[in-house]
Amino acid sequence: MKFLIGFILFNFMMSSQGFNDKRILVLTAKEMTSEVTEQLDRLQKNSLEVEKRRLAIFTLINGKVKAIINSSDRSLEFVTKNKDDFTETSTLTLYLIGLDQGLKNTFKGLENPQQIFRHIDNMPMRQAEIRINRE
């Protein structure tokens, strides 16, 4: 029964009902700073963990969206279409967007990737993915 519920939930997550195909992390700043570069380096060093969580990483610097890690056409389209929702400030800000296209968390300044991953792993859809992959 758990498998059937998980399978139905997983298929719902994958359907074309306005859901993203990836979780999205948008790094914003007014300019490319050493802090932005450091955050990108930290995330790239954890690229397997990023992939496992179906997380796409983008920057939004000076009004320009750039795909960094694990992007897809659908995730790029979503970020480009919604870039006005992500505020570019003088300090680094990270916006975590879920598969349901909702804002899940905002991080200010440099963030440990493990903290981001823990936050993702506590999301209901991620919990369903974990259960499905265990069985």
TORPA-4810 file (N, C-alpha, C, O; in nm, 3 decimals):
<nodes>
NODE_1_0.082_-0.120_0.000_0.000_0.000_0.000_0.087_0.126_0.000_0.059_0.221_-0.073_M
NODE_2_0.195_0.125_0.085_0.285_0.241_0.088_0.347_0.264_-0.049_0.364_0.378_-0.093_K
NODE_3_0.381_0.154_-0.116_0.440_0.166_-0.248_0.342_0.230_-0.346_0.379_0.317_-0.424_F
NODE_4_0.216_0.187_-0.341_0.114_0.241_-0.431_0.093_0.390_-0.407_0.086_0.467_-0.502_L
NODE_5_0.084_0.431_-0.282_0.067_0.573_-0.249_0.189_0.652_-0.296_0.176_0.760_-0.354_I
NODE_6_0.309_0.596_-0.271_0.432_0.662_-0.316_0.437_0.674_-0.467_0.479_0.776_-0.521_G
NODE_7_0.396_0.568_-0.535_0.396_0.568_-0.682_0.299_0.674_-0.736_0.333_0.747_-0.829_F
NODE_8_0.179_0.681_-0.677_0.082_0.782_-0.720_0.134_0.922_-0.695_0.122_1.008_-0.781_I
NODE_9_0.192_0.946_-0.575_0.248_1.077_-0.543_0.362_1.112_-0.639_0.371_1.226_-0.686_L
NODE_10_0.448_1.015_-0.668_0.560_1.040_-0.758_0.510_1.075_-0.898_0.562_1.168_-0.961_F
NODE_11_0.410_1.002_-0.947_0.354_1.033_-1.079_0.288_1.170_-1.081_0.298_1.242_-1.180_N
NODE_12_0.223_1.207_-0.972_0.163_1.340_-0.963_0.272_1.447_-0.969_0.255_1.550_-1.035_F
NODE_13_0.384_1.422_-0.901_0.495_1.517_-0.901_0.553_1.533_-1.041_0.599_1.641_-1.078_M
NODE_14_0.550_1.428_-1.119_0.611_1.430_-1.251_0.513_1.480_-1.359_0.555_1.506_-1.472_M
NODE_15_0.386_1.493_-1.325_0.288_1.533_-1.425_0.307_1.680_-1.463_0.377_1.755_-1.396_S
NODE_16_0.244_1.718_-1.573_0.261_1.854_-1.624_0.152_1.945_-1.566_0.081_2.012_-1.641_S
NODE_17_0.138_1.947_-1.435_0.037_2.030_-1.370_0.099_2.156_-1.313_0.061_2.200_-1.204_Q
NODE_18_0.192_2.214_-1.383_0.254_2.336_-1.336_0.371_2.312_-1.242_0.425_2.406_-1.185_G
NODE_19_0.411_2.187_-1.226_0.522_2.157_-1.138_0.654_2.175_-1.212_0.663_2.156_-1.333_F
NODE_20_0.757_2.211_-1.137_0.891_2.217_-1.192_0.944_2.075_-1.209_0.901_1.984_-1.137_N
NODE_21_1.036_2.055_-1.300_1.101_1.926_-1.312_1.221_1.918_-1.218_1.279_1.811_-1.200_D
NODE_22_1.258_2.031_-1.160_1.371_2.038_-1.067_1.334_2.131_-0.953_1.251_2.221_-0.968_K
NODE_23_1.398_2.109_-0.840_1.398_2.212_-0.737_1.498_2.316_-0.785_1.593_2.283_-0.855_R
NODE_24_1.478_2.439_-0.748_1.561_2.546_-0.803_1.621_2.630_-0.691_1.553_2.665_-0.595_I
NODE_25_1.748_2.661_-0.704_1.816_2.752_-0.615_1.867_2.868_-0.699_1.949_2.849_-0.789_L
NODE_26_1.817_2.988_-0.671_1.858_3.107_-0.744_1.946_3.191_-0.654_1.902_3.233_-0.546_V
NODE_27_2.069_3.217_-0.696_2.161_3.303_-0.623_2.152_3.441_-0.685_2.176_3.457_-0.805_L
NODE_28_2.119_3.542_-0.604_2.105_3.676_-0.658_2.201_3.772_-0.591_2.236_3.757_-0.473_T
NODE_29_2.244_3.870_-0.667_2.327_3.980_-0.618_2.329_4.085_-0.730_2.300_4.054_-0.845_A
NODE_30_2.365_4.205_-0.694_2.373_4.311_-0.795_2.493_4.293_-0.887_2.492_4.338_-1.002_K
NODE_31_2.596_4.225_-0.835_2.715_4.200_-0.917_2.781_4.071_-0.872_2.756_4.023_-0.761_E
NODE_32_2.865_4.014_-0.958_2.937_3.892_-0.925_3.045_3.927_-0.824_3.143_3.993_-0.857_M
NODE_33_3.027_3.883_-0.702_3.120_3.913_-0.594_3.196_3.787_-0.555_3.164_3.677_-0.602_T
NODE_34_3.296_3.803_-0.470_3.371_3.686_-0.421_3.278_3.595_-0.339_3.297_3.474_-0.335_S
NODE_35_3.178_3.654_-0.273_3.083_3.575_-0.196_2.998_3.486_-0.287_2.973_3.369_-0.255_E
NODE_36_2.954_3.540_-0.400_2.878_3.460_-0.497_2.965_3.348_-0.552_2.922_3.233_-0.561_V
NODE_37_3.088_3.381_-0.588_3.181_3.282_-0.640_3.207_3.171_-0.537_3.210_3.053_-0.572_T
NODE_38_3.225_3.209_-0.412_3.248_3.111_-0.305_3.127_3.019_-0.289_3.143_2.898_-0.273_E
NODE_39_3.006_3.075_-0.294_2.885_2.993_-0.281_2.875_2.895_-0.397_2.842_2.778_-0.377_Q
NODE_40_2.901_2.941_-0.518_2.898_2.853_-0.635_3.002_2.742_-0.622_2.974_2.627_-0.656_L
NODE_41_3.122_2.775_-0.575_3.227_2.674_-0.556_3.181_2.568_-0.456_3.201_2.448_-0.478_D
NODE_42_3.121_2.612_-0.346_3.073_2.518_-0.245_2.968_2.423_-0.303_2.969_2.303_-0.275_R
NODE_43_2.879_2.478_-0.383_2.775_2.395_-0.443_2.832_2.300_-0.547_2.791_2.184_-0.554_L
NODE_44_2.926_2.348_-0.629_2.986_2.263_-0.732_3.065_2.148_-0.671_3.072_2.040_-0.730_Q
NODE_45_3.124_2.171_-0.555_3.197_2.063_-0.485_3.101_1.955_-0.435_3.144_1.845_-0.400_K
NODE_46_2.974_1.985_-0.432_2.871_1.891_-0.387_2.776_1.856_-0.501_2.657_1.834_-0.479_N
NODE_47_2.829_1.850_-0.623_2.744_1.832_-0.741_2.665_1.700_-0.739_2.553_1.695_-0.790_S
NODE_48_2.720_1.595_-0.680_2.646_1.468_-0.671_2.524_1.483_-0.580_2.417_1.431_-0.610_L
NODE_49_2.541_1.555_-0.470_2.430_1.580_-0.378_2.326_1.671_-0.443_2.206_1.654_-0.421_E
NODE_50_2.371_1.766_-0.522_2.281_1.854_-0.596_2.197_1.772_-0.694_2.076_1.788_-0.701_V
NODE_51_2.262_1.683_-0.767_2.194_1.599_-0.865_2.095_1.505_-0.798_1.983_1.487_-0.846_E
NODE_52_2.136_1.445_-0.687_2.050_1.350_-0.615_1.919_1.417_-0.573_1.814_1.352_-0.568_K
NODE_53_1.923_1.545_-0.542_1.804_1.619_-0.498_1.732_1.689_-0.611_1.639_1.767_-0.588_R
NODE_54_1.774_1.662_-0.735_1.714_1.725_-0.854_1.710_1.877_-0.836_1.606_1.940_-0.854_R
NODE_55_1.824_1.932_-0.799_1.836_2.075_-0.771_1.910_2.142_-0.885_2.021_2.102_-0.920_L
NODE_56_1.850_2.243_-0.943_1.913_2.323_-1.048_1.958_2.455_-0.986_1.885_2.516_-0.909_A
NODE_57_2.079_2.497_-1.020_2.137_2.619_-0.963_2.148_2.724_-1.073_2.196_2.696_-1.183_I
NODE_58_2.102_2.844_-1.041_2.108_2.958_-1.133_2.162_3.080_-1.059_2.150_3.091_-0.937_F
NODE_59_2.222_3.171_-1.135_2.253_3.302_-1.080_2.163_3.404_-1.149_2.124_3.388_-1.265_T
NODE_60_2.132_3.508_-1.075_2.063_3.624_-1.130_2.145_3.744_-1.086_2.133_3.793_-0.973_L
NODE_61_2.229_3.789_-1.176_2.321_3.899_-1.149_2.295_4.010_-1.250_2.299_3.987_-1.371_I
NODE_62_2.269_4.129_-1.200_2.247_4.245_-1.286_2.139_4.217_-1.392_2.153_4.257_-1.508_N
NODE_63_2.032_4.150_-1.350_1.919_4.125_-1.439_1.936_4.010_-1.536_1.845_3.984_-1.615_G
NODE_64_2.050_3.940_-1.532_2.076_3.831_-1.627_2.074_3.697_-1.555_2.144_3.677_-1.456_K
NODE_65_1.994_3.605_-1.607_1.985_3.469_-1.554_2.091_3.383_-1.623_2.106_3.388_-1.745_V
NODE_66_2.163_3.305_-1.543_2.262_3.214_-1.599_2.248_3.078_-1.531_2.248_3.069_-1.408_K
NODE_67_2.235_2.973_-1.612_2.230_2.836_-1.560_2.371_2.795_-1.519_2.466_2.812_-1.595_A
NODE_68_2.382_2.740_-1.398_2.513_2.702_-1.345_2.529_2.551_-1.335_2.623_2.494_-1.390_I
NODE_69_2.436_2.485_-1.263_2.447_2.341_-1.239_2.311_2.277_-1.263_2.210_2.326_-1.213_I
NODE_70_2.308_2.166_-1.338_2.193_2.077_-1.346_2.065_2.144_-1.396_1.956_2.109_-1.351_N
NODE_71_2.076_2.237_-1.485_1.955_2.305_-1.533_1.885_2.222_-1.641_1.942_2.128_-1.697_S
NODE_72_1.763_2.259_-1.666_1.686_2.201_-1.776_1.616_2.317_-1.846_1.612_2.428_-1.793_S
NODE_73_1.562_2.291_-1.963_1.488_2.396_-2.033_1.373_2.447_-1.949_1.346_2.567_-1.943_D
NODE_74_1.305_2.354_-1.883_1.188_2.392_-1.803_1.227_2.477_-1.682_1.160_2.576_-1.652_R
NODE_75_1.335_2.440_-1.613_1.377_2.518_-1.496_1.431_2.654_-1.538_1.406_2.754_-1.471_S
NODE_76_1.504_2.660_-1.650_1.553_2.788_-1.700_1.437_2.879_-1.739_1.438_2.998_-1.710_L
NODE_77_1.338_2.822_-1.805_1.220_2.900_-1.843_1.149_2.956_-1.719_1.107_3.071_-1.719_E
NODE_78_1.137_2.873_-1.615_1.071_2.917_-1.492_1.146_3.035_-1.428_1.085_3.136_-1.392_F
NODE_79_1.278_3.022_-1.415_1.357_3.128_-1.351_1.351_3.255_-1.434_1.334_3.364_-1.380_V
NODE_80_1.366_3.243_-1.565_1.363_3.360_-1.653_1.228_3.430_-1.645_1.222_3.553_-1.636_T
NODE_81_1.122_3.353_-1.649_0.987_3.409_-1.644_0.959_3.479_-1.510_0.886_3.578_-1.505_K
NODE_82_1.016_3.426_-1.402_0.986_3.477_-1.267_1.099_3.557_-1.204_1.098_3.580_-1.083_N
NODE_83_1.197_3.599_-1.283_1.315_3.663_-1.226_1.283_3.790_-1.147_1.359_3.828_-1.058_K
NODE_84_1.172_3.856_-1.178_1.135_3.977_-1.103_1.094_3.944_-0.960_1.088_4.034_-0.876_D
NODE_85_1.066_3.818_-0.931_1.030_3.776_-0.795_1.151_3.761_-0.705_1.137_3.749_-0.583_D
NODE_86_1.270_3.761_-0.763_1.393_3.741_-0.688_1.470_3.873_-0.680_1.518_3.923_-0.781_F
NODE_87_1.480_3.927_-0.560_1.540_4.059_-0.539_1.692_4.051_-0.547_1.755_3.969_-0.481_T
NODE_88_1.749_4.137_-0.627_1.895_4.149_-0.636_1.938_4.258_-0.540_1.901_4.375_-0.555_E
NODE_89_2.017_4.220_-0.440_2.067_4.315_-0.342_2.219_4.315_-0.344_2.281_4.238_-0.417_T
NODE_90_2.277_4.402_-0.265_2.423_4.409_-0.262_2.484_4.287_-0.192_2.602_4.258_-0.212_S
NODE_91_2.405_4.217_-0.112_2.455_4.095_-0.048_2.390_3.972_-0.113_2.279_3.979_-0.166_T
NODE_92_2.460_3.864_-0.108_2.415_3.738_-0.167_2.285_3.692_-0.100_2.274_3.690_0.022_L
NODE_93_2.187_3.655_-0.182_2.062_3.596_-0.135_2.035_3.471_-0.218_2.052_3.472_-0.340_T
NODE_94_1.993_3.364_-0.151_1.960_3.238_-0.218_1.812_3.212_-0.199_1.761_3.216_-0.087_L
NODE_95_1.743_3.184_-0.309_1.600_3.151_-0.307_1.585_3.005_-0.345_1.629_2.962_-0.452_Y
NODE_96_1.523_2.928_-0.256_1.499_2.786_-0.281_1.354_2.768_-0.324_1.262_2.800_-0.249_L
NODE_97_1.335_2.717_-0.446_1.203_2.696_-0.504_1.177_2.546_-0.513_1.262_2.470_-0.560_I
NODE_98_1.061_2.503_-0.467_1.027_2.362_-0.468_0.971_2.316_-0.601_0.951_2.395_-0.693_G
NODE_99_0.945_2.186_-0.609_0.887_2.128_-0.730_0.749_2.187_-0.758_0.705_2.191_-0.873_L
NODE_100_0.680_2.233_-0.653_0.547_2.292_-0.669_0.552_2.440_-0.709_0.449_2.507_-0.711_D
NODE_101_0.671_2.489_-0.739_0.696_2.627_-0.782_0.683_2.728_-0.668_0.683_2.849_-0.692_Q
NODE_102_0.671_2.680_-0.545_0.660_2.768_-0.430_0.795_2.798_-0.368_0.886_2.715_-0.372_G
NODE_103_0.807_2.918_-0.311_0.929_2.957_-0.240_0.935_2.880_-0.109_0.844_2.891_-0.026_L
NODE_104_1.040_2.803_-0.090_1.053_2.718_0.029_1.139_2.781_0.137_1.117_2.759_0.256_K
NODE_105_1.238_2.860_0.096_1.324_2.926_0.194_1.406_3.032_0.124_1.431_3.025_0.003_N
NODE_106_1.448_3.130_0.202_1.540_3.233_0.155_1.659_3.233_0.250_1.642_3.241_0.371_T
NODE_107_1.778_3.223_0.193_1.900_3.224_0.271_1.974_3.354_0.240_1.983_3.394_0.124_F
NODE_108_2.026_3.419_0.342_2.103_3.543_0.324_2.250_3.514_0.350_2.285_3.456_0.453_K
NODE_109_2.336_3.554_0.258_2.479_3.534_0.274_2.521_3.392_0.241_2.440_3.311_0.197_G
NODE_110_2.650_3.364_0.261_2.705_3.231_0.232_2.633_3.125_0.314_2.608_3.143_0.433_L
NODE_111_2.601_3.015_0.249_2.528_2.907_0.316_2.602_2.776_0.294_2.651_2.748_0.184_E
NODE_112_2.610_2.697_0.398_2.668_2.564_0.389_2.574_2.478_0.304_2.456_2.470_0.335_N
NODE_113_2.623_2.415_0.198_2.535_2.331_0.116_2.462_2.224_0.196_2.348_2.190_0.164_P
NODE_114_2.526_2.171_0.299_2.460_2.068_0.381_2.333_2.121_0.447_2.236_2.047_0.463_Q
NODE_115_2.332_2.247_0.484_2.213_2.309_0.543_2.101_2.317_0.439_1.985_2.291_0.470_Q
NODE_116_2.136_2.353_0.317_2.038_2.357_0.208_1.984_2.217_0.182_1.863_2.198_0.166_I
NODE_117_2.073_2.118_0.177_2.031_1.980_0.152_1.940_1.928_0.262_1.841_1.859_0.234_F
NODE_118_1.971_1.961_0.389_1.885_1.918_0.500_1.745_1.979_0.485_1.644_1.912_0.509_R
NODE_119_1.741_2.105_0.444_1.611_2.170_0.425_1.532_2.099_0.314_1.413_2.072_0.330_H
NODE_120_1.597_2.068_0.204_1.532_1.997_0.094_1.486_1.859_0.139_1.375_1.817_0.108_I
NODE_121_1.571_1.789_0.212_1.538_1.652_0.253_1.419_1.645_0.348_1.359_1.539_0.365_D
NODE_122_1.385_1.756_0.410_1.268_1.761_0.499_1.139_1.798_0.426_1.032_1.798_0.486_N
NODE_123_1.147_1.829_0.296_1.028_1.863_0.219_0.947_1.736_0.192_1.005_1.630_0.169_M
NODE_124_0.813_1.745_0.194_0.730_1.626_0.173_0.757_1.552_0.042_0.762_1.429_0.042_P
NODE_125_0.774_1.623_-0.067_0.799_1.555_-0.195_0.934_1.485_-0.195_0.948_1.377_-0.253_M
NODE_126_1.032_1.545_-0.130_1.164_1.481_-0.121_1.154_1.357_-0.032_1.216_1.255_-0.062_R
NODE_127_1.077_1.365_0.077_1.056_1.249_0.163_0.995_1.134_0.082_1.034_1.018_0.099_Q
NODE_128_0.900_1.165_-0.005_0.839_1.062_-0.090_0.942_1.002_-0.184_0.944_0.881_-0.204_A
NODE_129_1.029_1.086_-0.241_1.135_1.035_-0.329_1.227_0.941_-0.254_1.266_0.836_-0.305_E
NODE_130_1.263_0.979_-0.131_1.353_0.897_-0.050_1.288_0.761_-0.022_1.353_0.657_-0.033_I
NODE_131_1.159_0.762_0.016_1.089_0.636_0.045_1.083_0.547_-0.079_1.105_0.427_-0.070_R
NODE_132_1.053_0.607_-0.194_1.043_0.529_-0.319_1.179_0.467_-0.352_1.185_0.352_-0.394_I
NODE_133_1.286_0.542_-0.335_1.419_0.492_-0.369_1.470_0.385_-0.273_1.558_0.307_-0.308_N
NODE_134_1.416_0.382_-0.151_1.455_0.280_-0.053_1.393_0.145_-0.084_1.453_0.041_-0.057_R
NODE_135_1.273_0.146_-0.139_1.198_0.022_-0.159_1.238_-0.048_-0.286_1.184_-0.154_-0.318_E
</nodes>
